[in-house]
């Protein structure tokens, strides 16, 4: 068996296959962005162009292989297989789905802003404490120097 280009997702979904003059119920056994593994009573011939309605989406492809009750369907365009499995509405176009996922949602942006603000508050607090410690040290050093001067004055 040749190596897979990408992982396949084991599923069990019902669908309706349409081809040249026929419509049949099918069961989807696994899915990838490039195609489906289907089982049905009489698979169409290799090379035939078909469409399948599954989870509210109509997918177009070509029969890649057929053996017994099983067949492999190869899509024209890659799809967002996770959206298909989840039954999401809208386009299954993989490039569009990846672009949408790449954009940060407002909630994620807000969380990131809060994270950065908390870190900045921490840095500012440490800086203020360092400045305070330096001023306190300078004050104590100056006071000790003044006490030494007073001691010397009183000793004379």
N, C-alpha and C positions, 0 to 999 in steps of 0.2 A: 504494500500500500504506500502511495507517495505521501510525502509530508504535507501537512495542511498549511496553507498560506496564513490562516488566522484561526482562532478558536471557534468552535461550533458550540451552540447553546442547545442542550437537550430540552425539548419542549414536547407538549402534547396539546395541539390546537386543531380544531376543526376548520375546514375551509371548503370552498366551492371552486372547482377548476373549470375553466371554459376554454375550449379550443375550436378547431375547425368543425363546427356542427355538433358539438357535444358539450354537456355539462355534467360533472360528476362530483360527488362528495369525496373529500380527501382528508387525510390526517397528516398533519405536519409533525415530523419526529425530531428534526433538528433544524436550526437556522443559523445562518451567518450573514454578514453584510453582502455577500456575493451570491447566495442562493439558499435553497431549501431542500431537505430530504423529505419526500412525500411517500405515503403508502395509499393505494387505492386499488379497486377491483381490476380495472383494465387501464394501465398507464398508456399515454399516447406514445407515438413513435419518437425515436431520437431525432433531434433537429427541429421538431415542430415548435412553433411559436404559440404560447398560451398565456392566459392570465388567470390569476387565482385571487379570490376574495378571502381574506383571512383577517380576523380581528378588526373589521371595518375598513381595511385597506385593500385596494386592488393593485396587485403586483404583476408586472409583465416580465416574461423571460422565455428562455428556450430550453427544451428538454435536452439535458446534457447526456443523460444515460437512462436506460430503463431495463430492469431485470426483475422478472416475476411480478410481484405486486408493488415493487418499489421503483422510485424514479428520482433523479436529481434535476432540479430546476435551477438554471443559472440566470440571474437578473441582468438586464441591460445596464442598469445603473446601480451602484452600491447603495444600500439602505442602512438606516439606523435600526439595527436588529433589536436593541433593548427597548426602543419606542414601540416597535411592532409587538414584542412580547407583552409589554405593559398595556397595550391597547390604547396608547396615546393618540389623540386626534391631531390632525394636521399632516404636513408633509413628512415623509420618512427619508427625505434626501439627506444623505450622510454628511455632506459638506456643510449644509445649512445647520444641521444639528450640532456639529462640532463647533461651528462659529458661535452658536447660541450658548453652548456650554462654556466656551472660552471667555465670554463676557462675564464680568462679575455682577452678581445681583446687588441691588442696593443694600440688602441686609448684610452681605459679605463685606461690602465696602464700609458700612457703618461699624461692623465688628473690627475690621482692620484699623479704622480710624481710632476707635476706643483703645485698642491695643497700643498703638503708637502714642496716644495721649497719655496713657498710664506710664509708659516707659519714660516719656519726657518729664512727667511730674516727678518720677523717681530720680532722674538725673538732676533736675533743678533742686530737689530737696537735699540730695547729697552735696551739691555745690554750695548751697546755703549753710549747711552744717560745717563744711570745710572752712568757709569764710568766717563763720562764727567762732570756730575753734582757733583760727589764726588770730582773730581780734582778741579773744580771751587770753591766748598765750602772750600776745603783745602787751595787753593790759597788765597781766601778772608780772611779766618781765620788767615793765616800766615801774611797777609798784615796788618790786624787790630792789631795783636800782635806787629808787627814791629812799627806801628804808636804809640802804647802805650809806647814802649820803647823810641822812639824819644821824645815824649811829656815829659816823666819823665826826660830825659837827659837835655832837654831845660829848664825845671822847676828848676833845681838845679843851 
